[in-house]
């Protein structure tokens, strides 16, 4: 019998294949301001993080203030892109249909974005009210606050939960909160998760056996 009584999923890159879509929109907008970055750069520096930190990073790159409207415009453009292109991570539907313990989602994104992406991919009914956003507590990974809130609300201690993450900041947040964490490495191009995560896996179909 597994020691894990509750599963806490990250959203982008774990439940929905949105990371590349969102990053591409961000790259395009940053390059319109003269940042001259590519998708690989964005994946390395911004994956799983707080949007405001990414915007500040671009401001330093171009040595100029970012327009006030940048975040609102980014949300609009990325939502449009998600509506056209987003898909569930391959194999995740079967995982959600067959998990025999409580589970939830805890993400750095705004709750509206989490719900939109889960709805567009048909996953929203599996989470109902078990959706936790860093924006609620104004703390972002690698701060463990969102995972601690999720565990407490679900009624479990960190030692009873397993976190499923695909970003370095997310894995660090889990560790900082005293959680075990499984790193999903489908987009881990620099092989960063292996040394930190409790275990890693690159195919969602393997997850049920692991938990």
Beta strands, then each sheet from edge to edge (+ up, - down):
strand 1: 6-9
strand 2: 102-107
strand 3: 131-133
strand 4: 161-165
strand 5: 180-184
strand 6: 199-201
sheet 1: 3+ 2+ 1+ 4+ 5+ 6+
end
